[in-house]
Amino acid sequence: MTHDAGKAQQALETDIAIIGGGMAGASLALLLDKYCPQFSVTLVEQRPLPQSGPLQLPSFDARATALSAGAIDIFKSLDVWPVLQTHCAMIERVHVSDRGHAGGAQLGERDLGDAQSLGAVVENAVLGPVLLEAVRNTGARLLAPATVTNLEIGARGAELLLQVSGAATTLRAQLVVVADGAESSLRKQLGIDQRYVDYQQQALVTTVEIDRSHDGVAYERFTARGPMALLPLPARDGAQRMALVWTRPDRESSADEAVGVERLLALPERDFCKALQDEFGWRAGRILRCGERHHYPLGLSLSDEQVRSHVVLMGNAAHFLHPVAGQGFNLTLRDCETLAQVVARGVASNCAPGELHLLMDYAESRQRDQALTIGFSDRVPGLFSSANPWLQVARQFGLLGLALAPPLRSAFARQAAGLGL
Ligand SMILES: Cc1cc2nc3c(=O)[nH]c(=O)nc-3n(C[C@H](O)[C@H](O)[C@H](O)COP(=O)(O)OP(=O)(O)OC[C@H]3O[C@@H](n4cnc5c(N)ncnc54)[C@H](O)[C@@H]3O)c2cc1C
């Protein structure tokens, strides 16, 4: 359905333009190819997308992502899973413990009812090349490095101004999907506001090496200052590795002896491992080494609108959640699949992909899941000090368990929302 129009004017045309080649944009390109291959798709990414070597995209940095069973099913349906699986560690059990209390609770596959597995963990640096290679194998056009500098929405569609290799180019699309990240400059250009809650916490992220097999156990530990998670990773060169997400307050308090994020980042490796061991305990074994340490400010941002005529906001541009429960990308993947299905349904009734009523259908069908998931993740910061019995139940099962086990999560979310079980 696409043809490059008049190279002299450097104007390009596409049915669907996706701005941002991160986890959201790349996944959506694959799902559109699966559900509505008749539409041409152009993926625009401001960073280079080399076919080999590391990617310098925010999505595909040093983090690891816990994929839910539902996300794995989507990747299976996209034929991406066979390759991805070879780089994943499957989660066999989730072990939950409270600092200061002996024992702990375990969540295994049997607790999941219908769900087939607890999920898997993949390093983002691996996920990126696998997704982008799969996108290259679709008919999608990749424009990178190319930056969208202006976005105008008219009655017939969207017109985007791009900078490609220093030259200005116009791209026209019936539907533009804005997946340009949490700081989304295009959302601002569209005049769409967002609500922001600053949790005044940071997530310190690194990879650690331990002295024994993790046996597929994902550990979640609650401390007075926030939760920490150690997630299984595939062994590398014989080393047993786990991904750490360690939540700490933004600033050090002189009143307690908490070591704030900045000091943890600056500690020599040996001292950092010792501080981590002291806080986490010995359940996962001795912590031998750690990789590069990174930190992410924790907040909740929600776009006031997710759809307009010819426009959809996707991924972090639409909602950015607390990461410790591991839900942000899993939620985005479900958003992407529904959008592709709705656009495909529009074909049967002769609807162009950017028509408002179609996009409103999409927004409506995502409302409940988004509200439950976002509501749950927003309550995370309060989980650790509250005496509310339902929040204590959440602590028993663990955030990760709730995130990976839909029936539990939904039971908790229904109760927390006052709907009853
Ligand atoms: C510490 C941490 C741990 C997490 N762990 C999990 C987890 O275990 N499970 C889970 O489900 N989720 C997790 N998440 C959430 C997950 O990382 C996000 O859902 C995901 O990064 C969303 O990516 P995105 O593509 O929306 O945005 P981004 O990754 O920000 O991508 C946006 C892209 O748009 C490009 N771009 C920006 N502006 C332009 C422009 N004008 N023109 C062209 N290109 C542009 C950027 O270069 C970038 O590549 C975690 C998040 C954090 C912070």
The ligand as a Gaussian input file, in Angstrom:
#p B3LYP/6-31G(d) Opt

LIG

0 1
 C       15.035000      -0.413000      35.898000
 C       13.909000      -0.878000      35.027000
 C       13.586000      -2.239000      34.981000
 C       12.515000      -2.693000      34.211000
 N       12.203000      -4.026000      34.228000
 C       11.110000      -4.456000      33.562000
 C       10.720000      -5.838000      33.622000
 O       11.369000      -6.666000      34.271000
 N        9.598000      -6.233000      32.939000
 C        8.849000      -5.341000      32.221000
 O        7.830000      -5.740000      31.640000
 N        9.209000      -4.028000      32.114000
 C       10.311000      -3.566000      32.771000
 N       10.679000      -2.251000      32.668000
 C        9.927000      -1.348000      31.771000
 C       10.507000      -1.328000      30.358000
 O       11.880000      -1.063000      30.401000
 C        9.797000      -0.280000      29.495000
 O        8.463000      -0.714000      29.349000
 C       10.431000      -0.124000      28.121000
 O       11.722000       0.390000      28.263000
 C        9.591000       0.795000      27.243000
 O       10.324000       1.158000      26.112000
 P        9.820000       2.237000      25.050000
 O       10.141000       1.647000      23.708000
 O        8.436000       2.673000      25.302000
 O       10.719000       3.540000      25.341000
 P       12.270000       3.809000      25.128000
 O       13.064000       2.648000      25.511000
 O       12.592000       5.101000      25.801000
 O       12.415000       4.002000      23.531000
 C       12.113000       5.189000      22.869000
 C       12.925000       5.246000      21.572000
 O       12.504000       6.360000      20.811000
 C       13.656000       6.987000      20.217000
 N       13.290000       8.402000      19.964000
 C       13.023000       9.354000      20.892000
 N       12.684000      10.514000      20.299000
 C       12.731000      10.286000      18.955000
 C       12.477000      11.110000      17.815000
 N       12.073000      12.392000      17.938000
 N       12.656000      10.589000      16.577000
 C       13.032000       9.273000      16.442000
 N       13.277000       8.448000      17.495000
 C       13.114000       8.942000      18.737000
 C       14.740000       6.810000      21.286000
 O       16.039000       6.903000      20.734000
 C       14.413000       5.415000      21.819000
 O       15.128000       4.394000      21.150000
 C       11.747000      -1.773000      33.441000
 C       12.077000      -0.402000      33.462000
 C       13.136000       0.052000      34.254000
 C       13.446000       1.528000      34.276000

